[in-house]
């Protein structure tokens, strides 16, 4: 992280992860970029890559198993079939991806699926585009929080007991 900033949003700007008042949110984001420390990010917003954590209430995450023998297109199809049975998202209207985490004791693949409705991503992407922010990476809130707090810069886990508590207006993780 090259700079950080934090501002508290008043009620009525964002509700349950959805933009309610785009104009007020735009003003707040401009302010947050301007007061970032150790340096303002507003002037460099076209050069920097911004990582945006998608609201937890709008994302669907699931871990499931699939046979070890599946790979490539067959794995893609198997993931889609499994997800259609388990996740309440119409995959045609969603941005989603999956990652093979490894294998369980039985030798099956452990697959992490993450999905979000396209309209959620599009809504925030439009706002960032209006602000001149061109390089945006969308991430899952709990995943980015975990990576930022639980891993050393080398990627190695700290090995010490750690608790991460993110208490928001609607949820605690």
N, C-alpha and C positions, 0 to 999 in steps of 0.2 A: 504494500500500500504506500503510495507516494504522498498522499494527503488525505485528510479526513475532515468531516464536518458533521455537526448534528444540530438539527432544529426540531422543535416540537411542533407538530401540526395541530391546529385548532380543529375542533369538531366540524363536520360538514365538508371537509376537503376530500378525504378518502374514507370509505366505509367498507369494512369487510373485504379489503383488498381491491376494491373497485374505485376508480376516480369518480368523485361526485362533482367537484368544482375544479375543472381543468385550469381556469384562469388563475385561481388562488394557488393551486399546486405549482403551476409554472413559475409564479412569483417566488414561492418558497424554494423551489429547486435552484433558481437563479441566485437567490440569496445564499443558499448552502454552498454552491459552487464558488461564489465570490469570497466567502469567509473561510474557506477550507484552509487548513494549516498542515504543513508549514508553508504552503503557498496556495494562492488562488488557482482553481482549476478552470475558471470560466474562460480565461483568455486562450487556454490550451485545449479546449473541449473537443476540437477536431483532431488533435494529435493523440490524446489519451484514449485508452480503452477503459470503458466503464462496465463494471459488473453489477447487474441489478438482480437482487434476490426477489424472485416471484413470491407473492403473498402465499403463506402456508395454507390459508383457507381456500385458495384457488388451485392448488396442485394436488395431484394424485400420485402416490408413491406406493409401490408394492414390490415385494421380493417373492419370487416363486422358483420352482425347480423345473428343469426340462432335461430330457435325456442328453448324455454326454456326446452322443454320436451326431447330434444336430450341429450344423455350421452353415455359414453363408446364407443363401436365400431360404433354405429349409428352416434355419433358425429364425429368420425374420418372420416367416409365415407362422411358425409355431408360437412366437411371442404374440403376434397379432391375434391369433385364435385364442390364446390363453387370456389375454387382456380383455377381449370382447366379453368373456364370461365373468370376469372379476371386477372390472373397473367401470364405474358409471360415466364413461365418456364416449361420445360418438367419435371414433378415431378419424373420421373424415373432417371433423371440425376441430381437431386438436393438434397441437405441436407435442411430439413425444419422442422419446428415445429410450434405449435400454443399454445395459452394460453387464457383461458377464463378470460377476464378482470372484468366481472361483468354483470350487466343487465341494459338495457335502460329503459326509462319510460314506454314503452309498454310491458316490461317483457321479451324481447328477450335477448339472450346471446350476449354479445359483445366479439368477437373473434379477437385476434391479431395473424396474420400469419406472419412468417418470413421465407424467403428462400434464398438460394444462390446455384449457380451451384457447383456440386461436384468438378469439376476441380479447382475451385478457392480455396476451402478448402484444397484439396489434394496438390496443389502447395505449399501453405504455410506450411502445415503439413510436407511435405518432407524436406523443408528447416529447420524447427525446429528440426526434427529428426536428420538431418545431423549435427546440432550444439549440439546434445546431450540433447535437451530440451524434456522431456518426458511427462510432465503434462501440456497440453494446453487446455484452454477453449476458444472456439470461441464465440464472442458476436457481436452484431450489433453496429456499431460505435455510432450512435445517442443515442441508449439505454444506452450504457455504459457511455457516456458523461453525459447524463441526470442524471443517478443514482449517478455518482461521484460528481456532482455539485449541485444537487437540494435536496438531502435528508441528514438529520442529521444522525449521526452514529446509532441512535436508529431506523432509517427508517422513522421517522416522517418528513413531509415536513416542510420547514422553515416558510412558510406562508408570507414571504416578497416577493415583486416583484423581479424577477430575469430575466436576459437576458443572454442567452448563445449564443455566436457567435463564430463559428468555421470556420475560413476563410482558405480555402485550395487553391491549385493551380487550381482546377476545380469546386469547389462548396463552398457554404456558407450555414451553417445550423443554 
